[in-house]
Amino acid sequence: MAVPKKRRSKTKGKVRLSNWKKKGEKAATKAYNAAKTFFAKEKVAASLKNDENGVNSSNFTNEEKN
């Protein structure tokens, strides 16, 4: 025979919801920091690649750009 489940108290529900939200915030922060690191490394790699090819903008004078 089916037996009704016990109700979860308001405090337990709020605690579970709070923990769930904190878990999401932690994951979002981790992803954001990983993306910042990735793009920072990509930016450095691109500048190094340009330096190797002699495309560094500091090498040009105003006359050469025109």
C-alpha positions as CSV (number, residue, x, y, z in Angstrom):
1,M,0.0,0.0,0.0
2,A,1.3,3.5,-0.8
3,V,2.4,5.6,2.1
4,P,2.7,9.4,1.9
5,K,6.2,10.7,2.2
6,K,7.2,13.0,5.1
7,R,7.3,16.6,4.3
8,R,10.7,18.4,4.4
9,S,10.8,21.2,6.9
10,K,11.3,24.8,5.7
11,T,14.7,25.1,7.3
12,K,16.0,21.9,5.6
13,G,14.6,23.1,2.3
14,K,16.3,26.5,2.7
15,V,19.6,24.8,3.6
16,R,19.5,22.5,0.6
17,L,18.6,25.4,-1.7
18,S,21.4,27.5,-0.3
19,N,23.9,24.7,-0.8
20,W,22.7,24.2,-4.4
21,K,23.1,27.9,-5.2
22,K,26.6,28.0,-3.6
23,K,27.6,24.9,-5.7
24,G,26.5,26.8,-8.8
25,E,28.4,30.0,-7.8
26,K,31.5,28.0,-7.2
27,A,31.3,26.3,-10.6
28,A,30.7,29.6,-12.4
29,T,33.6,31.2,-10.7
30,K,35.9,28.3,-11.6
31,A,34.8,28.5,-15.2
32,Y,35.3,32.3,-15.4
33,N,38.8,32.0,-13.9
34,A,39.7,29.2,-16.3
35,A,38.5,31.4,-19.3
36,K,40.5,34.4,-18.1
37,T,43.6,32.3,-17.8
38,F,43.0,30.7,-21.2
39,F,42.6,34.1,-23.0
40,A,45.5,35.6,-21.2
41,K,47.8,32.8,-22.4
42,E,46.3,33.1,-25.9
43,K,47.0,36.8,-25.9
44,V,50.7,36.2,-24.9
45,A,51.1,33.5,-27.4
46,A,49.7,35.7,-30.2
47,S,52.1,38.5,-29.3
48,L,55.1,36.2,-29.2
49,K,54.0,34.8,-32.7
50,N,53.9,38.4,-34.0
51,D,57.3,39.2,-32.6
52,E,58.8,36.1,-34.3
53,N,57.4,37.2,-37.7
54,G,58.7,40.8,-37.2
55,V,55.2,42.1,-37.1
56,N,55.6,43.9,-33.8
57,S,53.9,47.3,-34.2
58,S,56.7,49.1,-32.2
59,N,59.1,48.3,-35.1
60,F,57.2,50.6,-37.5
61,T,57.5,54.3,-37.9
62,N,54.8,56.7,-39.0
63,E,56.3,56.9,-42.5
64,E,56.3,53.1,-43.0
65,K,52.7,52.8,-41.9
66,N,51.5,55.2,-44.6
